[in-house]
Amino acid sequence: MSSHDAHTKGLLLTAFGGLTLTVDIPLIRLAHGEAWTILLLRTGCTVLAGLVIWTVWRSLSDRAPQLVPGRLGLAVATLYGLGSIAFITAVYNTSTADLVFILAFTTMFSALLSWLFLKERPRPLTLVALALMIVGIAIIVGDSIGNGYLFGDIMALCSALCVACAITISRASGKDMGFTALIGVVLPFAVAAFMVSKTGFQVEAPWWIILNGAVIMPIAFFCLANGPKYISGPEVAMFYLLETVLAPVWVWMIFAETPSRNSLIGGAILIVTLIAHSLWQLHEGRKRRADLAVHHPV
């Protein structure tokens, strides 16, 4: 496969994964269920799908990665699990627009954690982008203080921080954590099972969550996780932004949920900053590869 064909394949694969991820929140809302019941179904289906995929892979090849590689893998799985609990909590306690806008902050959390713990000092433009995103988050959260969304926004921030911590540990370990995120939802599944045993099973349309956990989430993460094999990190990151842009649109079309003015202002700051920063990273990566090609011709 030529480099051009590989790049095209990577773009199509990652774009499909990003688009698939955008229906996650609408499917959760369509189920019309209680938060713990939704978490139980979503995580249970995801774990089952992950185990089936891994079992089939292992039966066909001896190169299947470990489900949870060591203590660092356990830490990563725990963080993904906590992030999942915070995410579902945020879905039921804030608007969809606020949720996806705040989750977009995961990228900058990752940059900050890499700076603090991996000694990967960010460039000045990354620090400027981080400052602008903090302004955007402050506008969204500030607007939530008077309308009852503050707790949900804090949970969204916690979810973003947990995922960023998991990404940082994964990078530091250098190990294959491909299935760890899927297995990590065992923790929220156990918590949800305990809570549902007390509150009862409450969901009107469980098939939406079964579709989400068993099909949508595995497909989305498989495509997005394989994108870096063919295209650069900044290009992959841009497709994650599809959820930030499109999820509020789907929710507006289905549920007529209109974001507040401050939410739109803060979200616009986040989206523009992330896109501009990703484009800059992409340009810098291409420039470095061009310089290497000049200095080290084949």
Secondary structure, 3 states (H helix, E strand, C coil): CCHHHHHHHHHHHHHHHHHHHCCHHHHHHHCCECHHHHHHHHHHHHHHHHHHHHHHHHHHCCCCCCCCCHHHHHHHHHHHHHHHHHHHHHHCCCCHHHHHHHHCCHHHHHHHHHHHHCCCCCCHHHHHHHHHHHHHHHHHHHHHCCCCCHHHHHHHHHHHHHHHHHHHHHHHHCCCCCCHHHHHCHHHHHHHHHHHHHHCCCECCHHHHHHHHHHHHHHHHHHHHHHHHCCCHHHHHHHHHHHHHHHHHHHHHHHCCCCCHHHHHHHHHHHHHHHHHHHHHHHHHHHHHHHHHHHCCC
